[in-house]
Amino acid sequence: MSLDMYATMRLNVDMKSNPVMAIGDVAARFGLAPHVLRHWEAMGLLAPARAEGDRRRYGRDDLYRIAVILRAREAGIGLEDLRQMLTTTDPAARRELLHRHREDLVRRIAAAQAQLDLLDCALTCDHEDFSSCRHFQAMLTERVEQAAAPSAVPVGQ
């Protein structure tokens, strides 16, 4: 009797530490459609366990893998590059992909910070037309000079 009780307790502890969830539950948890998870599986990004009737069963590791995929997508990493990062056995190849995406993300963060600084400048400007403010214009000088460069592509082309 005590062995059965131990097995039951162990099963309950394991279920709490590594929940097993159906595809619909996982999709709802992350705000995704189930077909997205199926697509990621077809691409080799996910490999959920299978239960009776070939039903997908997602455990804790699968949930973390989904979180990685979502964060990578938010960072602008395409699914094919992400698949290569997650499946390669070559650490140098993985680092090269990660460095490339890191450089791109750093560039986009810098551009977003410059845009935020421009908005903050406009918000604090007391001029009737903030675009005529010398301080505001100073923040745009580099952009104006780039537009005047001979290598600039004409608008509409």
N, C-alpha and C positions, 0 to 999 in steps of 0.2 A: 504494500500500500504506500509506503513512504517513497519508493522509487517512482511510482506513478505521479505522486504529488510533486516530486522534484522535477520530473520531465515536464509537467504542466507549468510549473513555475518558470522553468528555463525557457519554454516556448513563449510565455507571456513577456519575459524580459527581452528575449530576442526580437519579438514583434515590436516592442516599444523602441528598441535601439535601431532596428532596421525594418521600418514599416514596409509592407507590400501593398502596392496600390495599383488599381486598374488604370488603363489609359485615360478614361474619362475623368477620373479623379485627379490624375496628374495634370492633365490639360487644364482643368478648371483651376487648380491650385496656382498655375502660372499664367492664367488668362490666355491660353492658347487653344486653338482648335485641335482636336485629336489628329487630323490629317497632317498637321505640322510635325507632330512627334513621329508619325509613320514615315514622313519624308526624311526626317533626320536619321531615322533608323535605316532607311533604304540607302542613304548616303554613307553609312558607316559611322555616324556620329554617336549613335546610341545602340545599345545591345541589351534590351530588357530580357529578363528571364521569361520563359514560357510555362504556362500552367495548363490545366485541363482545357481541351478544346483549342489548343494553340493560342490561348489568350495571353497577351502581354501582361507582365507583372513587374512593376517598377519598385526598386528598393532605394535605400538612402543614397548609395553611390550614383544611381541613375538621376536622382533629384539634383545632386551636386553637378553632375555632367550637364544637365539641362540649364542650371544656373550659369555654368561656364559658357555654354553656347549663347545664352541670352546676353551676358555681359560682353562677350566677344562681338556679338552683332551690334550692341550699343556703341562699341568702340570703333565700329566700321569695318570689322573683319568679315570678309565674305565666307560663305560656307565651305567652299573648296579649300581656301587657305586654312580655315579652321580644321577641316578634316585632315589636312596634311600635318598640321601642328599636333593634333591629338593622336594620330596613328603612326607617325614616323618613329622609327627606332634609332634614327641618327640625330644625336643631340645637337650637332653643328647645324644641320638643316633646320631644326626647330628654332634654334637661336637666331638664325638668319631671318627666318620668317617673322619671328617676334620682334627683332630689331627693326625690320622694315616697317612693321605696323606701329611700333612705338614711335618712330620718327614721324610718321604720318599723323599720329594722334597728338604729338607734341606740337606739330605745325598747326593743326586745327584748334588746339587749346589756345595757342598764342593768338591766332586770328580771332577767336571768340573773346579772349581777354581784351584785345584792342577794340572790338565792337562794344563790349561792356563799358570800357573806359570812355568811349565816345558818347554812349547813352548817359553815363553818369555826368559827363561834362555838360551835355545839353540840359539835364535835369537841374543842375546847379546854376545855370546861366540866367542872369536877370535881363538880358537883352530881349527886346520885343521879337526880334528874329535871330534866334541863336546861331543860324548858319552864317550870319554876318559878323559874329563875335570873333575877335582876333585870336582868343585862346582856343576856341572851337576850331577855327581855321588852321591853327598851328598843328592840331592833332591830325589834320587831313593833308598836310603839306606833302608828305611822302607819296600819298595816293595821287595828288594833283601832278606832281613831278613825273611819276611813272606814266600817267596818261599822256603827258606831253612828249615822252620819249619817242624817237623815230621808229622804234621797233614795236610800238603799240599797234594792235590790230584795230582797224576802223570799226566803229559800232555797226552792227548789222551783218558782219561777216563771220 
